[in-house]
């Protein structure tokens, strides 16, 4: 049976080491951005305090969920994107074999633009499990595990590069907001049941 939601919903954050997380009451953790000292190809289910892809799959089978992505740059500007539909492999008998396929829809702009709908229907790829549509491994090219296509418009598991940088598309990217040459300071992905 699917695990019940936690009694006190929380959220996970990516913060620089000096920042402390907050805990709004209405969201359950999804995938945090990996801390700067963590290898970007580490699977999310190996991170402490992260529910993991299988748990998220089972959780989203229990009802309809929405996803909220909150972003912050190094100038302390914030933006968000909300997706009224969120699930991982909702029709799969074995979600792992299905690649924890991302299902998002019903985008509502909160200033960040839509950098995730491009990834809708994509499997989760890592450096050692290439499940994207590109001829090369997007997870290796973009330095992060994500629902890559050919390759990405968002990657919140890229390198923590401290804002503007010269390397292409390997930072914490949300292309519709800051492009591919800017690595975000903070990213939060949260879900809640509707």
C-alpha positions as CSV (number, residue, x, y, z in Angstrom):
1,X,0.0,0.0,0.0
2,X,1.0,3.6,-0.6
3,X,2.5,5.4,2.4
4,X,0.3,8.0,4.1
5,X,1.2,11.7,3.8
6,X,3.3,12.9,6.8
7,X,1.4,14.3,9.7
8,X,3.1,17.7,9.4
9,X,3.8,18.7,5.8
10,X,7.1,20.3,5.3
11,X,9.3,21.4,2.4
12,X,12.9,21.0,1.5
13,X,15.0,23.8,0.3
14,X,18.3,24.5,-1.4
15,X,20.0,27.2,0.6
16,X,23.6,28.3,0.8
17,X,25.1,27.0,4.0
18,X,24.4,30.2,6.0
19,X,20.7,30.3,5.3
20,X,18.1,28.5,7.4
21,X,15.0,26.9,5.9
22,X,11.4,27.8,6.8
23,X,8.5,25.5,7.0
24,X,5.2,26.7,5.5
25,X,2.3,24.5,6.7
26,X,0.7,23.4,3.4
27,X,3.4,21.7,1.3
28,X,5.1,18.3,1.2
29,X,8.8,18.0,0.1
30,X,9.5,17.2,-3.5
31,X,13.1,17.4,-4.8
32,X,15.5,19.9,-3.3
33,X,18.3,21.3,-5.3
34,X,21.4,19.4,-4.4
35,X,23.8,21.3,-1.9
36,X,26.9,22.7,-3.5
37,X,29.1,19.9,-2.0
38,X,26.9,17.1,-3.4
39,X,27.7,15.5,-6.7
40,X,25.0,16.6,-9.2
41,X,24.4,13.0,-10.4
42,X,23.4,11.8,-7.0
43,X,19.9,10.3,-7.2
44,X,17.4,12.3,-5.2
45,X,16.3,9.2,-3.3
46,X,19.8,8.9,-1.8
47,X,19.6,12.3,-0.2
48,X,18.7,12.6,3.5
49,X,15.2,14.0,4.2
50,X,14.1,13.6,0.6
51,X,11.1,11.3,-0.1
52,X,12.6,9.8,-3.2
53,X,11.1,9.2,-6.6
54,X,9.3,6.0,-5.6
55,X,7.7,7.6,-2.6
56,X,6.6,10.5,-4.7
57,X,5.1,8.2,-7.3
58,X,3.1,6.3,-4.6
59,X,2.1,9.6,-2.9
60,X,0.8,11.1,-6.2
61,X,-1.3,8.0,-6.9
62,X,-3.4,8.8,-3.8
63,X,-5.0,11.9,-5.4
64,X,-4.5,15.0,-7.5
65,X,-1.4,17.1,-6.6
66,X,-0.1,20.5,-7.7
67,X,3.5,21.5,-7.9
68,X,4.9,24.9,-7.0
69,X,8.4,25.9,-8.0
70,X,9.9,28.9,-6.1
71,X,13.2,30.4,-7.3
72,X,15.5,33.1,-6.0
73,X,18.5,34.8,-7.8
74,X,21.6,36.3,-6.2
75,X,20.0,39.8,-6.3
76,X,17.3,38.4,-4.0
77,X,14.6,38.6,-6.7
78,X,12.0,35.8,-6.5
79,X,9.7,34.2,-9.0
80,X,7.5,31.1,-9.1
81,X,5.7,28.7,-11.4
82,X,2.7,26.6,-10.4
83,X,1.5,23.5,-12.2
84,X,-2.1,22.4,-11.3
85,X,-1.2,18.8,-12.2
86,X,1.8,16.9,-10.9
87,X,2.5,13.1,-10.9
88,X,5.3,10.7,-11.5
89,X,4.4,7.7,-13.7
90,X,0.7,7.7,-12.8
91,X,-0.2,4.9,-15.2
92,X,2.8,2.7,-14.7
93,X,2.6,-0.7,-13.0
94,X,6.3,-0.4,-12.2
95,X,7.3,3.3,-11.9
96,X,11.1,2.6,-11.9
97,X,10.8,0.7,-15.1
98,X,8.8,3.6,-16.5
99,X,11.6,6.0,-15.5
100,X,9.5,8.0,-13.0
101,X,8.0,9.9,-16.0
102,X,7.1,13.5,-15.2
103,X,3.5,14.6,-15.7
104,X,2.8,18.3,-15.2
105,X,0.0,20.6,-16.6
106,X,-2.2,23.6,-16.0
107,X,0.7,26.1,-15.7
108,X,0.1,29.3,-13.8
109,X,2.9,32.0,-14.0
110,X,4.2,33.6,-10.9
111,X,6.9,35.5,-12.8
112,X,9.3,32.6,-13.5
113,X,7.8,31.6,-16.9
114,X,7.1,28.0,-17.9
115,X,10.4,26.1,-18.1
116,X,9.0,22.7,-17.0
117,X,6.2,21.9,-19.5
118,X,8.9,21.1,-22.1
119,X,9.9,18.2,-19.8
120,X,6.3,16.8,-19.5
121,X,6.3,13.1,-20.4
122,X,10.0,12.7,-19.9
123,X,11.8,10.1,-17.8
124,X,14.2,11.0,-15.0
125,X,17.8,10.7,-16.3
126,X,21.1,10.5,-14.4
127,X,24.7,10.3,-15.5
128,X,24.5,6.5,-15.4
129,X,20.9,6.1,-16.6
130,X,20.4,8.0,-19.8
131,X,16.7,8.1,-20.5
132,X,16.4,11.4,-22.4
133,X,15.7,11.8,-26.1
134,X,19.1,13.5,-27.1
135,X,21.8,11.5,-28.8
136,X,24.2,12.3,-25.9
137,X,23.5,12.0,-22.2
138,X,21.9,15.2,-21.0
139,X,22.5,14.5,-17.3
140,X,26.3,14.3,-18.0
141,X,26.3,17.3,-20.3
142,X,24.2,19.5,-18.0
143,X,25.7,18.3,-14.7
144,X,22.5,17.2,-13.0
145,X,19.8,14.5,-12.7
146,X,16.5,15.7,-14.1
147,X,13.6,14.9,-16.5
148,X,15.7,15.8,-19.5
149,X,14.3,15.8,-23.0
150,X,16.8,17.2,-25.6
151,X,18.2,18.5,-23.1
152,X,16.4,21.1,-20.9
153,X,14.7,24.4,-20.2
154,X,15.0,23.8,-16.5
155,X,17.4,21.8,-14.4
156,X,17.3,22.5,-10.7
157,X,19.9,19.9,-9.9
158,X,22.8,21.5,-11.8
159,X,25.9,23.0,-10.3
160,X,25.7,25.8,-7.8
161,X,27.7,28.4,-9.8
162,X,26.8,31.6,-8.0
163,X,24.8,33.6,-10.5
164,X,26.1,34.6,-14.0
165,X,28.7,32.2,-15.4
166,X,30.3,31.4,-18.8
167,X,29.5,27.7,-19.1
168,X,26.4,26.8,-20.9
169,X,23.4,25.2,-19.2
170,X,25.1,23.4,-16.3
171,X,24.0,25.5,-13.4
172,X,20.7,25.6,-11.5
173,X,18.7,26.7,-14.6
174,X,15.2,28.0,-15.1
175,X,15.6,29.3,-18.7
176,X,12.4,31.3,-19.0
177,X,13.4,33.4,-16.1
178,X,17.2,33.7,-16.1
179,X,18.4,31.8,-19.1
180,X,21.2,29.2,-19.4
181,X,24.1,31.3,-18.2
182,X,22.8,32.1,-14.8
183,X,22.8,29.6,-11.9
184,X,20.1,30.4,-9.3
185,X,20.8,31.0,-5.6
186,X,17.8,29.0,-4.3
187,X,15.2,26.6,-5.7
188,X,12.3,24.9,-4.0
189,X,9.9,22.3,-5.4
190,X,6.8,21.6,-3.3
191,X,3.7,19.6,-3.9
192,X,0.3,19.6,-2.1
193,X,-2.8,17.6,-2.5
194,X,-5.8,19.3,-4.1
